Amino acid sequence: MRQIVLNILIAFLWVLFQDQGSFLFSTFVSGYLIGLIIIYILHRFFGQEYYLVKIWIAIKFLGIYLYQLITSSLSIIK
């Protein structure tokens, strides 16, 4: 949880340090990507697993769950 909050904070700081008059989503995304790289390099100091690994596992679980739900529904219909 701390890693994702830190990543969002890095992205907002990136937006603030850019010399632009308004908030641009593309600047936020580039700051978020820079934050991902920084946190990946430093994640061993957090004492936690890199948070994108957990998000990837959750996405895979959701995909498997939806696949099983759809196939079981189709088998009940037949």
Biopython code that builds the backbone (N, CA, C, O; Angstrom):
import numpy as np
from Bio.PDB.StructureBuilder import StructureBuilder

atoms = [
    (1, "MET", "N", (0.826, -1.194, 0.000)),
    (1, "MET", "CA", (0.000, 0.000, 0.000)),
    (1, "MET", "C", (0.869, 1.256, 0.000)),
    (1, "MET", "O", (0.550, 2.252, -0.649)),
    (2, "ARG", "N", (1.969, 1.184, 0.740)),
    (2, "ARG", "CA", (2.839, 2.354, 0.797)),
    (2, "ARG", "C", (3.475, 2.645, -0.554)),
    (2, "ARG", "O", (3.693, 3.804, -0.909)),
    (3, "GLN", "N", (3.772, 1.590, -1.307)),
    (3, "GLN", "CA", (4.442, 1.786, -2.587)),
    (3, "GLN", "C", (3.553, 2.505, -3.588)),
    (3, "GLN", "O", (4.022, 3.382, -4.314)),
    (4, "ILE", "N", (2.283, 2.148, -3.638)),
    (4, "ILE", "CA", (1.389, 2.796, -4.605)),
    (4, "ILE", "C", (1.128, 4.250, -4.218)),
    (4, "ILE", "O", (1.020, 5.115, -5.088)),
    (5, "VAL", "N", (1.028, 4.520, -2.929)),
    (5, "VAL", "CA", (0.849, 5.904, -2.476)),
    (5, "VAL", "C", (2.094, 6.717, -2.804)),
    (5, "VAL", "O", (1.993, 7.859, -3.251)),
    (6, "LEU", "N", (3.258, 6.135, -2.583)),
    (6, "LEU", "CA", (4.508, 6.811, -2.922)),
    (6, "LEU", "C", (4.605, 7.054, -4.424)),
    (6, "LEU", "O", (5.097, 8.099, -4.849)),
    (7, "ASN", "N", (4.145, 6.112, -5.223)),
    (7, "ASN", "CA", (4.185, 6.274, -6.674)),
    (7, "ASN", "C", (3.269, 7.409, -7.128)),
    (7, "ASN", "O", (3.643, 8.204, -7.990)),
    (8, "ILE", "N", (2.090, 7.485, -6.558)),
    (8, "ILE", "CA", (1.172, 8.578, -6.901)),
    (8, "ILE", "C", (1.745, 9.914, -6.447)),
    (8, "ILE", "O", (1.607, 10.917, -7.147)),
    (9, "LEU", "N", (2.388, 9.936, -5.281)),
    (9, "LEU", "CA", (3.026, 11.160, -4.798)),
    (9, "LEU", "C", (4.148, 11.595, -5.735)),
    (9, "LEU", "O", (4.283, 12.783, -6.029)),
    (10, "ILE", "N", (4.948, 10.651, -6.203)),
    (10, "ILE", "CA", (6.011, 10.978, -7.158)),
    (10, "ILE", "C", (5.413, 11.541, -8.444)),
    (10, "ILE", "O", (5.955, 12.486, -9.017)),
    (11, "ALA", "N", (4.309, 10.972, -8.899)),
    (11, "ALA", "CA", (3.671, 11.461, -10.127)),
    (11, "ALA", "C", (3.150, 12.884, -9.944)),
    (11, "ALA", "O", (3.312, 13.719, -10.833)),
    (12, "PHE", "N", (2.522, 13.169, -8.793)),
    (12, "PHE", "CA", (2.043, 14.532, -8.545)),
    (12, "PHE", "C", (3.201, 15.518, -8.418)),
    (12, "PHE", "O", (3.110, 16.647, -8.901)),
    (13, "LEU", "N", (4.278, 15.104, -7.778)),
    (13, "LEU", "CA", (5.449, 15.977, -7.699)),
    (13, "LEU", "C", (6.030, 16.229, -9.081)),
    (13, "LEU", "O", (6.489, 17.334, -9.369)),
    (14, "TRP", "N", (6.013, 15.223, -9.930)),
    (14, "TRP", "CA", (6.496, 15.385, -11.303)),
    (14, "TRP", "C", (5.654, 16.430, -12.040)),
    (14, "TRP", "O", (6.188, 17.263, -12.772)),
    (15, "VAL", "N", (4.346, 16.378, -11.842)),
    (15, "VAL", "CA", (3.457, 17.354, -12.481)),
    (15, "VAL", "C", (3.739, 18.751, -11.942)),
    (15, "VAL", "O", (3.769, 19.717, -12.705)),
    (16, "LEU", "N", (3.944, 18.864, -10.635)),
    (16, "LEU", "CA", (4.189, 20.177, -10.038)),
    (16, "LEU", "C", (5.517, 20.779, -10.485)),
    (16, "LEU", "O", (5.618, 21.994, -10.653)),
    (17, "PHE", "N", (6.531, 19.946, -10.678)),
    (17, "PHE", "CA", (7.845, 20.455, -11.053)),
    (17, "PHE", "C", (7.968, 20.761, -12.539)),
    (17, "PHE", "O", (8.940, 21.391, -12.957)),
    (18, "GLN", "N", (7.017, 20.333, -13.333)),
    (18, "GLN", "CA", (7.025, 20.677, -14.748)),
    (18, "GLN", "C", (6.603, 22.137, -14.891)),
    (18, "GLN", "O", (5.759, 22.626, -14.140)),
    (19, "ASP", "N", (7.184, 22.807, -15.836)),
    (19, "ASP", "CA", (6.900, 24.232, -16.021)),
    (19, "ASP", "C", (5.738, 24.397, -17.003)),
    (19, "ASP", "O", (5.910, 24.878, -18.123)),
    (20, "GLN", "N", (4.541, 23.982, -16.547)),
    (20, "GLN", "CA", (3.345, 24.090, -17.373)),
    (20, "GLN", "C", (2.277, 24.818, -16.576)),
    (20, "GLN", "O", (2.249, 24.756, -15.347)),
    (21, "GLY", "N", (1.413, 25.499, -17.280)),
    (21, "GLY", "CA", (0.388, 26.276, -16.609)),
    (21, "GLY", "C", (-0.793, 25.461, -16.121)),
    (21, "GLY", "O", (-1.545, 25.921, -15.262)),
    (22, "SER", "N", (-0.970, 24.262, -16.649)),
    (22, "SER", "CA", (-2.129, 23.463, -16.270)),
    (22, "SER", "C", (-1.720, 22.007, -16.058)),
    (22, "SER", "O", (-0.624, 21.579, -16.420)),
    (23, "PHE", "N", (-2.642, 21.275, -15.462)),
    (23, "PHE", "CA", (-2.428, 19.850, -15.195)),
    (23, "PHE", "C", (-2.696, 19.063, -16.464)),
    (23, "PHE", "O", (-3.796, 19.123, -17.014)),
    (24, "LEU", "N", (-1.699, 18.328, -16.932)),
    (24, "LEU", "CA", (-1.863, 17.480, -18.106)),
    (24, "LEU", "C", (-1.777, 16.020, -17.684)),
    (24, "LEU", "O", (-0.885, 15.629, -16.931)),
    (25, "PHE", "N", (-2.710, 15.228, -18.177)),
    (25, "PHE", "CA", (-2.729, 13.815, -17.823)),
    (25, "PHE", "C", (-1.488, 13.100, -18.339)),
    (25, "PHE", "O", (-0.982, 12.186, -17.688)),
    (26, "SER", "N", (-0.999, 13.508, -19.499)),
    (26, "SER", "CA", (0.204, 12.873, -20.049)),
    (26, "SER", "C", (1.417, 13.122, -19.157)),
    (26, "SER", "O", (2.277, 12.250, -19.029)),
    (27, "THR", "N", (1.496, 14.287, -18.546)),
    (27, "THR", "CA", (2.583, 14.571, -17.611)),
    (27, "THR", "C", (2.455, 13.706, -16.370)),
    (27, "THR", "O", (3.457, 13.222, -15.844)),
    (28, "PHE", "N", (1.224, 13.506, -15.896)),
    (28, "PHE", "CA", (1.003, 12.643, -14.737)),
    (28, "PHE", "C", (1.402, 11.207, -15.051)),
    (28, "PHE", "O", (2.027, 10.542, -14.225)),
    (29, "VAL", "N", (1.044, 10.724, -16.242)),
    (29, "VAL", "CA", (1.388, 9.351, -16.630)),
    (29, "VAL", "C", (2.900, 9.188, -16.732)),
    (29, "VAL", "O", (3.447, 8.175, -16.295)),
    (30, "SER", "N", (3.575, 10.180, -17.305)),
    (30, "SER", "CA", (5.036, 10.071, -17.384)),
    (30, "SER", "C", (5.658, 10.099, -15.992)),
    (30, "SER", "O", (6.632, 9.389, -15.744)),
    (31, "GLY", "N", (5.119, 10.897, -15.087)),
    (31, "GLY", "CA", (5.594, 10.893, -13.706)),
    (31, "GLY", "C", (5.313, 9.581, -13.016)),
    (31, "GLY", "O", (6.119, 9.113, -12.212)),
    (32, "TYR", "N", (4.167, 8.976, -13.325)),
    (32, "TYR", "CA", (3.827, 7.679, -12.744)),
    (32, "TYR", "C", (4.795, 6.608, -13.229)),
    (32, "TYR", "O", (5.227, 5.760, -12.448)),
    (33, "LEU", "N", (5.136, 6.643, -14.515)),
    (33, "LEU", "CA", (6.093, 5.672, -15.059)),
    (33, "LEU", "C", (7.483, 5.864, -14.457)),
    (33, "LEU", "O", (8.182, 4.890, -14.176)),
    (34, "ILE", "N", (7.877, 7.107, -14.261)),
    (34, "ILE", "CA", (9.157, 7.374, -13.607)),
    (34, "ILE", "C", (9.121, 6.865, -12.172)),
    (34, "ILE", "O", (10.106, 6.312, -11.682)),
    (35, "GLY", "N", (7.990, 7.052, -11.498)),
    (35, "GLY", "CA", (7.828, 6.529, -10.146)),
    (35, "GLY", "C", (7.905, 5.015, -10.108)),
    (35, "GLY", "O", (8.471, 4.445, -9.175)),
    (36, "LEU", "N", (7.338, 4.353, -11.121)),
    (36, "LEU", "CA", (7.434, 2.890, -11.200)),
    (36, "LEU", "C", (8.884, 2.435, -11.267)),
    (36, "LEU", "O", (9.280, 1.476, -10.604)),
    (37, "ILE", "N", (9.659, 3.129, -12.066)),
    (37, "ILE", "CA", (11.069, 2.763, -12.206)),
    (37, "ILE", "C", (11.817, 2.995, -10.897)),
    (37, "ILE", "O", (12.599, 2.149, -10.465)),
    (38, "ILE", "N", (11.576, 4.140, -10.271)),
    (38, "ILE", "CA", (12.250, 4.453, -9.006)),
    (38, "ILE", "C", (11.880, 3.441, -7.934)),
    (38, "ILE", "O", (12.750, 2.949, -7.215)),
    (39, "ILE", "N", (10.602, 3.128, -7.823)),
    (39, "ILE", "CA", (10.165, 2.187, -6.793)),
    (39, "ILE", "C", (10.665, 0.781, -7.099)),
    (39, "ILE", "O", (10.982, 0.030, -6.177)),
    (40, "TYR", "N", (10.742, 0.412, -8.372)),
    (40, "TYR", "CA", (11.286, -0.908, -8.709)),
    (40, "TYR", "C", (12.746, -1.015, -8.280)),
    (40, "TYR", "O", (13.174, -2.047, -7.763)),
    (41, "ILE", "N", (13.500, 0.044, -8.494)),
    (41, "ILE", "CA", (14.909, 0.027, -8.103)),
    (41, "ILE", "C", (15.048, -0.043, -6.582)),
    (41, "ILE", "O", (15.945, -0.714, -6.072)),
    (42, "LEU", "N", (14.168, 0.644, -5.859)),
    (42, "LEU", "CA", (14.291, 0.745, -4.402)),
    (42, "LEU", "C", (13.369, -0.188, -3.624)),
    (42, "LEU", "O", (13.324, -0.095, -2.398)),
    (43, "HIS", "N", (12.634, -1.081, -4.281)),
    (43, "HIS", "CA", (11.626, -1.868, -3.564)),
    (43, "HIS", "C", (12.218, -2.834, -2.550)),
    (43, "HIS", "O", (11.526, -3.223, -1.609)),
    (44, "ARG", "N", (13.452, -3.227, -2.706)),
    (44, "ARG", "CA", (14.041, -4.149, -1.727)),
    (44, "ARG", "C", (14.257, -3.474, -0.377)),
    (44, "ARG", "O", (14.379, -4.161, 0.638)),
    (45, "PHE", "N", (14.307, -2.138, -0.343)),
    (45, "PHE", "CA", (14.466, -1.420, 0.916)),
    (45, "PHE", "C", (13.147, -1.255, 1.662)),
    (45, "PHE", "O", (13.147, -0.915, 2.845)),
    (46, "PHE", "N", (12.018, -1.494, 0.983)),
    (46, "PHE", "CA", (10.710, -1.378, 1.626)),
    (46, "PHE", "C", (10.371, -2.603, 2.462)),
    (46, "PHE", "O", (9.506, -2.534, 3.335)),
    (47, "GLY", "N", (11.034, -3.708, 2.212)),
    (47, "GLY", "CA", (10.729, -4.938, 2.931)),
    (47, "GLY", "C", (9.446, -5.595, 2.460)),
    (47, "GLY", "O", (8.875, -6.429, 3.162)),
    (48, "GLN", "N", (8.992, -5.222, 1.273)),
    (48, "GLN", "CA", (7.773, -5.776, 0.697)),
    (48, "GLN", "C", (8.051, -6.187, -0.745)),
    (48, "GLN", "O", (9.047, -5.792, -1.352)),
    (49, "GLU", "N", (7.136, -6.992, -1.265)),
    (49, "GLU", "CA", (7.208, -7.362, -2.669)),
    (49, "GLU", "C", (6.795, -6.152, -3.513)),
    (49, "GLU", "O", (5.989, -5.329, -3.078)),
    (50, "TYR", "N", (7.350, -6.053, -4.711)),
    (50, "TYR", "CA", (7.008, -4.963, -5.624)),
    (50, "TYR", "C", (5.513, -5.003, -5.907)),
    (50, "TYR", "O", (4.979, -6.062, -6.239)),
    (51, "TYR", "N", (4.834, -3.881, -5.784)),
    (51, "TYR", "CA", (3.373, -3.890, -5.799)),
    (51, "TYR", "C", (2.774, -4.237, -7.155)),
    (51, "TYR", "O", (1.629, -4.684, -7.209)),
    (52, "LEU", "N", (3.493, -4.052, -8.235)),
    (52, "LEU", "CA", (2.948, -4.433, -9.540)),
    (52, "LEU", "C", (2.832, -5.944, -9.672)),
    (52, "LEU", "O", (1.993, -6.434, -10.428)),
    (53, "VAL", "N", (3.657, -6.685, -8.951)),
    (53, "VAL", "CA", (3.546, -8.146, -8.960)),
    (53, "VAL", "C", (2.206, -8.555, -8.361)),
    (53, "VAL", "O", (1.532, -9.438, -8.893)),
    (54, "LYS", "N", (1.816, -7.922, -7.263)),
    (54, "LYS", "CA", (0.534, -8.235, -6.625)),
    (54, "LYS", "C", (-0.639, -7.844, -7.524)),
    (54, "LYS", "O", (-1.637, -8.561, -7.594)),
    (55, "ILE", "N", (-0.519, -6.716, -8.203)),
    (55, "ILE", "CA", (-1.585, -6.289, -9.114)),
    (55, "ILE", "C", (-1.696, -7.270, -10.282)),
    (55, "ILE", "O", (-2.805, -7.607, -10.696)),
    (56, "TRP", "N", (-0.562, -7.733, -10.819)),
    (56, "TRP", "CA", (-0.576, -8.692, -11.919)),
    (56, "TRP", "C", (-1.226, -10.001, -11.487)),
    (56, "TRP", "O", (-1.994, -10.593, -12.246)),
    (57, "ILE", "N", (-0.924, -10.457, -10.270)),
    (57, "ILE", "CA", (-1.536, -11.681, -9.746)),
    (57, "ILE", "C", (-3.048, -11.507, -9.621)),
    (57, "ILE", "O", (-3.803, -12.425, -9.941)),
    (58, "ALA", "N", (-3.498, -10.341, -9.160)),
    (58, "ALA", "CA", (-4.935, -10.083, -9.025)),
    (58, "ALA", "C", (-5.618, -10.056, -10.391)),
    (58, "ALA", "O", (-6.736, -10.551, -10.531)),
    (59, "ILE", "N", (-4.959, -9.485, -11.398)),
    (59, "ILE", "CA", (-5.532, -9.443, -12.747)),
    (59, "ILE", "C", (-5.636, -10.855, -13.328)),
    (59, "ILE", "O", (-6.642, -11.201, -13.947)),
    (60, "LYS", "N", (-4.599, -11.666, -13.128)),
    (60, "LYS", "CA", (-4.656, -13.052, -13.605)),
    (60, "LYS", "C", (-5.772, -13.823, -12.908)),
    (60, "LYS", "O", (-6.496, -14.585, -13.549)),
    (61, "PHE", "N", (-5.913, -13.630, -11.597)),
    (61, "PHE", "CA", (-6.980, -14.296, -10.857)),
    (61, "PHE", "C", (-8.349, -13.882, -11.388)),
    (61, "PHE", "O", (-9.228, -14.726, -11.562)),
    (62, "LEU", "N", (-8.534, -12.597, -11.643)),
    (62, "LEU", "CA", (-9.807, -12.112, -12.171)),
    (62, "LEU", "C", (-10.092, -12.714, -13.543)),
    (62, "LEU", "O", (-11.229, -13.085, -13.833)),
    (63, "GLY", "N", (-9.069, -12.813, -14.386)),
    (63, "GLY", "CA", (-9.252, -13.422, -15.702)),
    (63, "GLY", "C", (-9.648, -14.884, -15.615)),
    (63, "GLY", "O", (-10.547, -15.330, -16.328)),
    (64, "ILE", "N", (-8.984, -15.633, -14.746)),
    (64, "ILE", "CA", (-9.328, -17.049, -14.567)),
    (64, "ILE", "C", (-10.732, -17.191, -14.004)),
    (64, "ILE", "O", (-11.495, -18.057, -14.431)),
    (65, "TYR", "N", (-11.071, -16.339, -13.044)),
    (65, "TYR", "CA", (-12.404, -16.393, -12.439)),
    (65, "TYR", "C", (-13.487, -16.113, -13.482)),
    (65, "TYR", "O", (-14.484, -16.832, -13.547)),
    (66, "LEU", "N", (-13.296, -15.079, -14.294)),
    (66, "LEU", "CA", (-14.294, -14.755, -15.320)),
    (66, "LEU", "C", (-14.391, -15.859, -16.364)),
    (66, "LEU", "O", (-15.486, -16.174, -16.831)),
    (67, "TYR", "N", (-13.262, -16.448, -16.733)),
    (67, "TYR", "CA", (-13.279, -17.563, -17.680)),
    (67, "TYR", "C", (-14.077, -18.734, -17.117)),
    (67, "TYR", "O", (-14.911, -19.309, -17.816)),
    (68, "GLN", "N", (-13.828, -19.087, -15.872)),
    (68, "GLN", "CA", (-14.550, -20.189, -15.239)),
    (68, "GLN", "C", (-16.040, -19.872, -15.109)),
    (68, "GLN", "O", (-16.884, -20.749, -15.294)),
    (69, "LEU", "N", (-16.357, -18.628, -14.793)),
    (69, "LEU", "CA", (-17.757, -18.222, -14.663)),
    (69, "LEU", "C", (-18.486, -18.345, -15.996)),
    (69, "LEU", "O", (-19.608, -18.848, -16.050)),
    (70, "ILE", "N", (-17.855, -17.890, -17.060)),
    (70, "ILE", "CA", (-18.487, -17.940, -18.379)),
    (70, "ILE", "C", (-18.624, -19.382, -18.860)),
    (70, "ILE", "O", (-19.678, -19.768, -19.365)),
    (71, "THR", "N", (-17.568, -20.180, -18.708)),
    (71, "THR", "CA", (-17.662, -21.569, -19.169)),
    (71, "THR", "C", (-18.669, -22.374, -18.357)),
    (71, "THR", "O", (-19.357, -23.229, -18.914)),
    (72, "SER", "N", (-18.772, -22.125, -17.063)),
    (72, "SER", "CA", (-19.774, -22.855, -16.272)),
    (72, "SER", "C", (-21.184, -22.407, -16.640)),
    (72, "SER", "O", (-22.107, -23.221, -16.662)),
    (73, "SER", "N", (-21.357, -21.127, -16.927)),
    (73, "SER", "CA", (-22.675, -20.645, -17.340)),
    (73, "SER", "C", (-23.077, -21.250, -18.680)),
    (73, "SER", "O", (-24.233, -21.623, -18.876)),
    (74, "LEU", "N", (-22.128, -21.344, -19.594)),
    (74, "LEU", "CA", (-22.426, -21.934, -20.897)),
    (74, "LEU", "C", (-22.726, -23.423, -20.783)),
    (74, "LEU", "O", (-23.565, -23.944, -21.517)),
    (75, "SER", "N", (-22.051, -24.109, -19.872)),
    (75, "SER", "CA", (-22.337, -25.538, -19.707)),
    (75, "SER", "C", (-23.703, -25.760, -19.061)),
    (75, "SER", "O", (-24.350, -26.770, -19.339)),
    (76, "ILE", "N", (-24.149, -24.855, -18.218)),
    (76, "ILE", "CA", (-25.485, -24.957, -17.617)),
    (76, "ILE", "C", (-26.556, -24.687, -18.672)),
    (76, "ILE", "O", (-27.612, -25.320, -18.656)),
    (77, "ILE", "N", (-26.294, -23.756, -19.583)),
    (77, "ILE", "CA", (-27.262, -23.417, -20.625)),
    (77, "ILE", "C", (-27.468, -24.608, -21.558)),
    (77, "ILE", "O", (-28.592, -24.857, -21.994)),
    (78, "LYS", "N", (-26.411, -25.341, -21.869)),
    (78, "LYS", "CA", (-26.519, -26.481, -22.795)),
    (78, "LYS", "C", (-27.234, -27.567, -22.141)),
    (78, "LYS", "O", (-27.437, -28.622, -22.742)),
]
sb = StructureBuilder()
sb.init_structure("model")
sb.init_model(0)
sb.init_chain("A")
sb.init_seg("    ")
for serial, (resi, resn, name, xyz) in enumerate(atoms, 1):
    if name == "N":
        sb.init_residue(resn, " ", resi, " ")
    sb.init_atom(name, np.array(xyz, "f"), 0.0, 1.0, " ", f" {name:<3s}", serial, name[0])
structure = sb.get_structure()
